Amino acid sequence: MLPDPFRLSIALVPLAAYCVLLGLINARRRPFITTGGCDLAALGAAMSGLVLVGPIELFRPEAASQDYGGLVWLFLIVFYWLCVWLAVLVARPRLVVYNVRGEELRPALAEAARRLDPHARWAGDNLALPNLGVSLHMECFEIMRHCSLVSSGGKQNMAGWDRLSAELRTELTGLRVAPNPRALGLMLAATLLLTASISRMLIAPQQVAQAMKEMLSF
């Protein structure tokens, strides 16, 4: 049985927005680089609707709901984003490069590493930059054409990671790639999610009003 239109929209709209973002990134003719923290925060935003109408609503404290009414949702949303922020802070250093294959990224990474640290050395997919205090390994998801540069070991220099990010971003500026054909699938998925959520809200406005009343009043 499908959830009511209001909760369905809360769950699906953030996912649709995330699919649109990924689709636009993968439709570009250049790679897109971001930090692991930003990537994790974007994923947290995409999952926020599902978490809100799932475990958050399920385990919502009844006493607080009776005391604060609909305002309790503000506290729960803030709590969720504090958890996301904590996950961002404790996560290992990571760089994520979208719309690029491993064989396209590796020469650019090697050149950036050579300029930053003459003693940089490779061992398979592992790269060590001892003068920068950075050690990482490449993890590539070739089907979706994106790669992650994940820290190896516990001792990492965050300033070194910042320098590597800036240098790699500069190096990738001149790299041109073919648009990822999966971008069309991502945009289509976003369209289906938005259509499923918005159409049900338009068809059953009474259910939407009832669901809002149930969630916001106690």
N, C-alpha and C positions, 0 to 999 in steps of 0.2 A: 504493500500500500504506500502511495506517494505521500510525502509530508504536505502540509498545507502550503498554499502558494507563497505566503509571506516568508516562512522559514526556508522554503526552497530557494527563493531569491537571495536571501541572506547567505545561503551556502554556496550558490553557483556564481553569483556576480563577481566576487573576488577572484574565483578561479578563471572566469572568462577574461577578466582584466589581465591576469597573469599570462594567459595564452596569447592575448593580443600583444602584450609586451614582448614575449618570446618570438612571436611571429614577425613583428617589426624588426627585431634584432637580427633574426635569421634571414630576412629579405634583403639586408644590406649587402653591399659588395665589399665591405671591409669587416675584419674581425672586431669584436666588442670585448673589452677587458674590464673586469670589475673585481673588487675584493671579495673574499669569502664572506665577510661580514655583511656586505650589501646584498650578496646573493642569498644568504640565509634570511635576512630581513624581508626580502621580496617574497621568498617562499613562505615565511611566516604570515605575511599579508594575504597571500593566496589561500592559505589554510584557515585564516581567521574566521571566515563564515562557517565553515564546517565545524570548527572547534566551538564556536559560539552556540550553535543550535544542537551540538552534540554533547560532549562531556561538560562544558560549562553550564548549560541549562540543566543537564541531568543532575549535576552535583551542586547546584546553586543552593547556598545556605538558606533554609526557610526562615530562620529567625531574622537574618539580615533583610530578607525580602519583606517581611512584615514590618520591620522598623523603618526601612528606607524606601519601600515601594519600588517604582521603576528606576530610581536612582542607583539601585544595587547593580544594574547593568554597567554603569559607568565604572564602578569599582572593579567589576569582573573584567572589563575590557582593559583597564589599566593594569590589572594583575597579569593578564595574558601577555601584554606587550612588555611588561617587566621580565617575564619568563623568556620571551624571545630575545630581549636585550641581554639577559644573563647568558643565554646560549651563544650569542654573538661574541660576548666578552671572553668566554672560556674556550671557544673553539680554537683549534690550531690555525696558525697563519696559513692563508690560502689565496691564490689568485685564480680566477675563473675566466677563461677566454671562450666566447661563443663564436659560432660560425667559422670554425677553422679546423682543419685536420691536423693530426699529429705531425705528419711529414711537412706541413706548411708552417707549423708553429716552431718546430725544433730549430731550424736554421735561424729564425729571428731571435729565439731565446738564447741560442749559442752566441750570436753576435752581441746581444745586449750583455750577456754575462762576461764576454771577453773584454768589453769596454769598461765594465765596472770592476773586474777582478782578473788580472792576468794569470792568476793561479787557479782559475776556475777549471774544474775537471768533471768529466762525465764517467759514469759507470752504468752502462745500460740506459735505463730511463731515469737514473738518479743524477742529480747535479749538485755539486758542492762549491760554494763560493766562500772559502775560508776567511778572506780579508773582510767580507761583508757580514760574516756570522750567519750565513744562510745556507741551509741544506734542504733540498726538496726532491720530489719525484713527480714525474708526469703521469697523470691518469686521463686517458682519452676515451670518450664515448663516441666512437666513429659514426654510429648510426645517426645520432643527432648532431654530429660535427661540433662537439665542444670538448675542451680539455681543461683540466684542473691542475694547478701546480701546488702540491700539498707539501707542507713542511715535514721533514724527516728528523726525528729526534726531538728532545725536549728543549734544548738550548738554542734559541733563535733570537736574532737581533732585529727588533721591529723597525728600527731605522733603516737597516739593510733591506728589509722587505719593501719599505716605502721607496727606496732608491731603485730597486729592481722593478717595481711596478711602474714607476715613471719612465725608466729607460725602455722597458718592454713596450709600453704604450707608444713611445716615440718611434720605436723600431717597427711596430705594426701599422703605423700611419701610412706608410708607403706600400703596404701589402694589399693587393686586390684579389678577391676570391669570387667564385661564382655564388650567386644567391642559393641558399639552402632550399632544396625542393620541399623539405618538411615544413617550411614556413606556411605554405598553403594549407597543409593539414592542421597546423596550429590555429590559423585564422578561421578555418571551417569549424574546428572544435569550439572556438570562442563564440562563433555565430550560433551554433546549436545550443550552447549553454545559455546564452542570452535569450534566445527564442523560447527555450523551454521555461525559463523563469518568468520573463515578462508576459508571455502569452497567457500563462496560467493566472497571473495577477489580474490581467485585463478581463479574463473570462469569469473569474470568481471574485469580484471586489468585496462581496459580503464576507467570504472566508478570510480575506486579507484583514478586514477590519476586526473580525472576531479574534484572529490570531494575534494581532497587535494588542488587543485588549487583554488577552490571556497573558501575554508576556510582560506587559507594562503595568498591570494592575493586580493587586493581591487582596 
